[in-house]
Amino acid sequence: MAKTEQEKLDLKAEKLYYKKHKRQFKLTPGDILFNIINYTFFIVFTLCCIFPFYYLFINTISDNSLVQKGMINFIPRGINFDNYIGIMNAGEVGQAFLVSFGRTLLGTILMVLASAFVGYLVTKQQMWHRKFWYRFLVITMYFNAGTIPWYLNMSMLGLTNSFWAYIIPGIVAPYNIILVKTYIESIPGELEESAFMDGAGYWTIFKTIIFPLCKPILATIAIFGAVGHWNSFTDSLILMQNAPELFTLQHRLYLYLNTTSNLGGLINGGITGTAAEVMMTSALNAKVIKYTISMVSIIPILMVYPFLTRYFEKGIMLGAVKG
């Protein structure tokens, strides 16, 4: 009952304070004008960022004949999902989607676990030659042998035409390790000290204390890793020359883009008659396919972001240490 009365008193005090300082909260004409300009600018900017994705989407669900005529600009017409069904039923694209999904899922999980564990290790003074190994990690961020030595190295390791070429090189990510290390150093040391006093070892402390508290930074590097794996196609282009079944979705999109450009070049080269009409039709169909694959490659990442951004919270350590 006392708590309820106290809440009523606090609410009454807030009302009195607001009533007393009501004039201070009134917006001036300048404030109103600034808010209008500010909101207008950011609304327009947001629409400019969203419209390319919206344009792709409405062209993929509209009638292909209308898309080929350039009649779909703002509103979809003849809505259907045949393009997506056809793309997923296509053996090459479906396989490429599974490869991209598999490398993104497995590669991100292993990278996050490795970054968390190594980031924790390099914070421990007891680690063998800790400074040397940490500096060795940092140096790899600034020095790169180049594409040819990298390809030769991957070839000698037997990682060409192999799915593991997508996974193994990305497990150790120096930049992500540095981010995790810095975050762990911000965690109050009293948490580990109390666990040590209770008899816990490094592995127990990492598993039960450090890892759960690192969710925000781990979610951040997970997004970095997932986007990097999903959008990567250079390694597929260079390392999977004799294994088309391991082409990623981005690699397939790249091949379709080249096909469209080649068909357009042949048409512009002076070919006429029925052959030109066939090529034009093929080019326009390739355009629709290109749009559809682009959306298929974008949608999974857009679906991941909302589930991970909830971990971007400040002040997660508030109240973790009670003294």
VENTA-V883687 format. One record per pair of residues at least 12 apart in sequence whose ideal C-beta (glycine too) atoms are under 8 Angstrom apart, sorted by the first residue. I is the first residue (numbers start at 0). J is the second residue. D is the distance in Angstrom with one decimal. If there is no record, write none. Layout:
i;j;d
I;J;D
I;J;D
This chain:
i;j;d
52;294;8.0
52;297;6.7
54;72;7.5
55;290;5.3
55;293;5.6
55;294;5.4
55;297;7.7
56;294;5.8
57;71;5.8
57;73;7.6
57;74;7.1
57;75;4.1
58;71;5.2
58;287;7.3
58;290;5.1
59;82;5.1
59;83;6.9
59;287;7.3
59;290;5.1
59;291;4.7
59;294;5.3
60;75;5.4
60;78;5.3
60;79;6.5
60;80;6.1
60;82;7.3
60;83;8.0
61;75;4.6
61;76;5.3
61;77;5.6
61;78;6.7
61;79;7.9
62;76;6.1
62;77;3.0
62;79;7.2
63;82;7.3
63;284;7.5
63;287;5.4
65;77;6.1
66;283;8.0
66;286;7.6
66;287;5.8
66;290;7.8
67;283;4.3
67;286;7.5
67;287;7.5
82;287;6.2
82;288;7.6
82;290;7.9
82;291;4.4
83;291;6.3
83;294;7.9
83;295;7.2
86;288;7.2
86;291;5.1
86;292;6.4
86;295;6.2
87;295;7.9
91;243;7.7
91;246;7.6
91;251;6.4
92;248;7.3
92;251;5.9
92;292;6.5
92;295;7.6
94;244;5.9
94;246;7.8
95;246;5.2
95;247;5.9
95;248;4.5
95;250;6.9
95;251;4.3
96;248;5.3
96;295;6.7
98;162;7.3
98;165;8.0
98;244;7.9
98;245;5.8
98;246;6.8
98;247;5.5
98;248;7.3
99;228;7.7
99;229;6.0
99;247;4.7
99;248;4.2
99;249;7.0
99;296;7.6
100;299;7.2
101;162;7.4
102;162;7.2
102;165;4.0
102;166;6.4
102;228;5.4
102;247;7.1
103;225;5.4
103;228;4.2
103;229;4.8
103;299;7.9
105;166;5.8
106;165;6.2
106;166;5.0
106;169;5.3
106;170;7.7
106;224;6.6
106;228;4.7
107;221;5.6
107;224;4.4
107;225;4.7
107;228;6.2
109;166;6.6
109;170;4.9
110;169;5.7
110;170;5.7
110;172;5.6
110;175;6.8
110;220;7.3
110;224;4.6
111;217;5.5
111;220;6.2
111;221;5.2
111;224;6.7
113;170;5.0
113;171;5.9
113;172;7.7
113;176;8.0
114;172;5.9
114;175;4.3
114;176;5.0
114;178;7.8
114;179;5.1
114;217;7.7
114;220;5.8
115;179;5.7
115;205;7.9
115;209;7.8
115;210;6.0
115;213;6.0
115;217;6.0
116;205;6.9
117;136;7.9
117;171;7.2
117;176;5.1
117;179;7.9
118;175;7.9
118;176;4.9
118;177;7.6
118;178;7.6
118;179;3.1
118;180;4.3
118;182;7.7
118;183;6.0
119;179;7.4
119;180;7.9
119;183;5.7
119;205;5.2
119;209;5.6
121;133;4.8
121;136;7.7
121;176;7.2
121;180;5.4
122;180;5.8
122;183;5.2
122;184;5.8
123;201;7.2
133;180;7.9
136;171;7.7
136;173;4.5
136;176;6.1
136;177;7.7
137;173;6.4
137;177;7.2
139;173;5.4
140;173;4.9
140;174;6.2
146;237;7.4
150;237;6.0
150;238;7.3
153;168;7.7
153;238;6.0
158;238;7.0
159;238;5.0
159;239;7.7
159;240;7.9
159;241;7.9
160;238;7.0
160;239;5.9
160;240;7.5
160;241;5.1
160;242;4.0
160;245;7.0
161;238;7.9
161;242;7.7
161;245;7.8
162;245;5.9
164;234;6.3
164;238;4.9
164;239;7.6
165;228;7.2
165;231;7.8
165;234;6.4
165;235;7.7
165;247;7.8
168;234;7.9
169;224;7.1
169;227;7.4
169;228;7.0
172;220;7.4
172;224;7.0
175;220;4.2
175;223;6.7
175;224;7.2
178;216;5.8
178;219;7.1
178;220;6.1
179;213;6.5
179;216;5.7
179;217;7.3
179;220;6.9
182;213;6.1
182;215;7.7
182;216;4.1
183;209;6.1
183;213;6.6
185;316;7.4
186;209;6.9
186;212;5.8
186;316;6.6
186;319;7.8
187;316;6.9
187;319;6.6
187;320;4.7
189;320;5.2
189;322;7.8
190;208;5.6
190;212;7.9
190;319;6.6
190;320;6.7
191;204;5.6
191;208;6.9
191;209;7.8
194;207;7.7
194;208;6.0
212;315;7.0
212;316;7.1
212;319;7.2
214;310;5.1
214;315;7.7
215;310;4.8
215;311;6.0
215;312;6.1
215;315;6.0
217;310;7.8
218;307;4.5
218;308;7.8
218;310;3.8
218;311;6.9
219;310;7.8
219;311;7.0
221;307;6.3
222;303;7.2
222;304;7.1
222;307;5.5
225;300;7.0
225;303;6.1
226;300;6.1
229;248;8.0
229;249;7.6
229;296;7.3
229;299;6.8
229;300;5.8
230;249;6.0
230;296;7.9
231;247;6.9
231;249;6.6
232;247;5.6
232;249;3.6
232;250;4.5
232;252;7.7
232;253;5.6
235;247;4.4
235;249;7.3
235;250;4.1
236;250;5.9
236;253;7.1
248;292;7.0
248;295;6.9
248;296;5.2
249;296;6.3
251;292;6.6
252;289;7.0
252;292;4.8
252;293;6.5
252;296;6.2
255;285;6.0
255;288;5.8
255;289;5.2
255;292;6.3
256;289;6.2
258;285;5.5
259;282;5.8
259;285;4.3
259;286;6.2
259;289;6.1
262;278;5.3
262;279;8.0
262;281;5.7
262;282;4.1
262;285;6.6
263;282;5.7
265;278;5.9
266;278;5.3
266;279;6.0
266;282;6.8
